[in-house]
Amino acid sequence: MVQNGDSLAGTAYYFESATRYRRYSIKGYLDDSDNSVVWWDEQLLEDKTKGINLFSRKKSTESRADFNCPGGGVMMLDGKMYTGEDPQKPDGDVHLDKVQTPLFKDEWDFVIENYTLGANDPDLIDSLSSLPQGAAITEKTIEKNIEKTKTVSPPILKNEEPIKKEVIRVPVIKQENKMETNITAPTIEQKFTGREKVFTKEIPLTGDSIKLFFYDNAEIDGDSISLFLNGKLIFEHILLTDKAYTVKLSVNELQESNELIMVAENLGTIPPNTSYMVALVGDKRYDAQLASTENTSAMIKLNKAPSHEP
């Protein structure tokens, strides 16, 4: 499943084994009303079930789920599946877990593996969505379809600047006439350790807890972040929107001095990755503008107030 702005595209497999499955193209969108993910099976692409009684879903069937990212590399989609139009009558539960190595290989692997290295370009995703399903993706195919998706810029209204669009091309290294990507996207831990930590704000800690609220600080453009506390990953795949993503930390479980680092997973469509953070400590409010790039991460210091006990 690949995000392209507010839309989703990709493939879904219903299977008994790696050789006995049914494959669909999927479409979907992000619902701004509740930040849920909605998708459905668009078209049956392959049927290798050989008589297996796997259910077939119609286009009107929807799955609706919420992101569940407790940290530690764990990412899930939990929700309901609907075969009718009544949102109060789900047909079943949906529970999807992120895995490191997929069972099936298809045309979206290239985009997913290189998403933070330029393959998140909307033109590229749109062009791959229009490819014949199962077509081999090569550098020539990518360039050809990018050219096909270029459109004439919309007319410029009075006092408006021309809209500039940049096409990002992802190089492909070839050896012995075989296409190889030879690109390994850095893990979020590698991004954390390899980037400079830029001090942004210090927040004194009192009471039992601190609540942190994260928003996209500019135009909603697909920014996503991870949070590290004292060098440990605590939350990842936080999609920044105009609605708050809330994190609550127990003050009693924190050290006397703590470092909270915001690491950009991507830069969205309008770099840099910017976040507006609001912190509530007791009856006091603190805010900060956080920016993260491919070279830097924003750092917040959380320090417990000195004790005045004799």
N, C-alpha and C positions, 0 to 999 in steps of 0.2 A: 504494500500500500504506500503510495507516494503522494506527498502533499504538493500542490501547485496553487499558491494563493489560498483561496478558500475552498478549492476543489480537491478531490481525491481521484486517483486512478491506480490501476494495478491489476492483479490477478488473484483468484481464490481457488484453492484445491480442496476437493472432498475425496478422501482416499482410504483405501484399505492397506495399500503398500505403495512403494515407489513406482511400481509398474501398473498398478490398478487404481485408476483415479478418474475424476471428472474435473475439468478445468474451465473456469469462467473468467471473462474480463469483468472488472468491477468498476463502478463509478460511485461518487459520493461527494460529500461536502462537510464542512465544519459548521455546526449550528451555533451562531453567536448568542442565541437566547440562553443556552445553558452550557456552552463549551463542549458539547458532545460531538462524537463522530458518527456520521450517518452514511451507510453505503448499501449497495444492492448488486446482485449479479446481473450484468448487462447482457452478456452473450455467451453461449456455450462454445468454447473453442476446441476442446478435445474431449472425447469420451472413450476411455480405455477401461471401462468398468467390467466389460465382458460378463454382463448379467448380474453384477452386484446391485443390490437394492439400495442405491444411494438416492436420497430425495433430490428432486430437481426444483430449483427455485425460480419463480417468475420475476420479471422486472419490478412488479409492484411490491415484492417482498423486500422489506428493509431490516437492516440490523442497526441498532442505535446503542452506542457504548461510550463510557467515560474513560479517560486516561487514569491509570493507577500506577504511579511511579514511586514506590516506597524507598528507592535508593539501592545502592549496591549492584547496579547494572540490571535490576529487575524492572520490567515494563510490561504492563498488562492493559487489555481493553475488556472492561466488564459492562454488560448491559443486557438488552433483550432483543429478540428477533420477532418481527411482526409479519404475518402472512395476510392480514386483513387491514382495513383502513382505520379500525378503532384503536387509538393509542392506549386505551385502557385494557386491551385484551392481547397481551403478548403471547406468541406461540411457543416460546421457549427462551432459555437463557443463552447468553453469549459470553464466553470466557476465552480470551486469546492471550497466550504468553509469548513474549519475545524470545527467540532462540538465536544462538550464535551462528549456527550452520543450518541453512534451510535444506529440506529433503529434496526439493525440486529446483531446477535451474531454468530460468526463463529470461525474457528480454528485458525485464526490469532490474536484474541484478546489477548491471552496469551503473544505472542511475543511483541505486541504493548505496552501492559500495563507494561511489565517488560524489555523493550528494554535497558534502561540504567542500569539495574541491572544484566546484563549477558545474556539476551535473544537476544542480537544483535550478538551473536557468529555465524560466517558464517556456521559452521557445523550444528548448530541447525536449522538455517533457511533453509539450503539445505535439511535437513532431513524432515522438515515439508512440504516442497514443494513436496516431493515424497510420502507423506502419501495419502491414499485414501481420497478423498474430503469428508468432513463431519465426519471424524473419530475423536473420543474423544481423547483429548491430556491429558495424565497423565504422572506422573514422570517416570513410567516404559516405556511408549511409547517413551518419549524423550530419555532415556538412550539407549533403544534398537536401535533407529534410529541413534543416535550419533555413536554407535559402528559400525553400518552398513556403515556409511559414512567415517570412518577412512580409509585412504589410505596409501600405502607404500611411504615413503619419496623419492623424486627424487634423482638420483645419485648425489653424491657430486663431483663437479669439483675441479680441483687443486686449492689450496689456498682458498677454500671456506669453511665456517663453516657450520655444519649441520643445517638444518632448523628445529627449534623446534616449535611445535604447541601445544597450551594448550586448552583443552576442558573445557568450563565453564558450570557447571551444576547448574541449578536453582532449589532449594529445593521446594517441594510442601507439604504443611501441610494437613493431612487428618483427618477428624473427622467423626465418624459414617459411615465409608466406603464411604464417599463422598469426592471427590477431591475439595480442595479449595486452591487458590493461597495465600490468606492472605498476599499479598505483595502489598503495595501501593507506587508507585513510587513518590518520592518527586517532588513537583512543582518547576519550575525554581525560583520562589520567595523564596521558602524554601531553595533552594541551595544557593541563594544569601545571605540570612540572616544568614545561618548556617555555612558559610565558612569564614576563615580568609582572609582579604584583604591584599595582599602583594604589597607594593609600588614598582613600577618599573621605572617610569620616570615622570619628570615634563616638561610640554610644555607651553611656554609663548604664550599668545593670543594677536594678533594685527589684525588690518584690520576688514573686515566684516564677514569673514567665515573661517572655518577650514575644510579641507578635510582629511578623514581618509581612508586608504586602508588596508584591512586585507587579508592575504594569509596564507595557511598552511605552517608552517616553516620547515617541514620535508617531509617525504614520505606522499603522499596523501592517507590518511587512514580513511576518514570518520569523521574527527573532525567537530563538530558543536558547536557554541557558541551563547550566548545571551549577549546583552550590556545593562548595567544600567547606567544612568546618574543621579547623585545626588539622588540615591536610587529609581529611577523610571525606569521601564523597557521601553526601547525605540525601541529595535530590538531583535528578537529571531529567532531561527532556521537558523542561518547563517552557511551554509555549506562551510568550508574552502577548497579551491582548489588552484591550481597554478595561477588562474585568480583572480584578485582583487575584493573583495566585498567593495563597496564604500559607505561611510557615510559622509554627509555634514551637518555641524552644523553652525547655525548663531551665531556669536560672540555676537551680540547685545542682543540676548535672553538668553545668559548664565550669570551666577552669576560671582562675582569677583573671587571666588575660586570654582572649580568644581572637582568632582571625577567621572571618567569614569571607570567602572568595567567590566572586561571580565569574564563571568562565563561559565564554560564548561558544555554543555548539556550532552555530553558523552566524552569518552576518546579515541574514535576511536579504531583501532585495535592495535595501538602502543602507549600506554600511555607514558608521560602525553599528554594532549591536548595543542599543541603549535601553536602559531600564530606569524607571522611577520607583524608588523604594520608600515606603513609609514604615516606620517602626513605632510601636506603642509599648512603652515601658511604664506600667502603672497608669498614672494620669498624665504622663508626658508623651509628647509626639516628636519624632525626629524624621526628617526626610533627607534623601540624597539622590543626586543624579549619577547613575552608574554607567560607565562605558567600557566595552570590552572589544578588542580587536584580535587579529591573528597573532599579535605580538604581546598584548597586555591583557591583564585581568584586573577587575576592580576589587579592592580590599576594604572591608569594614572591620574595625576593631571593636570588640565587645568586652568591656572591662567592668568587673564588679567594683562597686563603690567601696572605698576603704572603710573598714570597721572602726567605729568610735567607742567600742567597748574598752573599759580600763584593763 
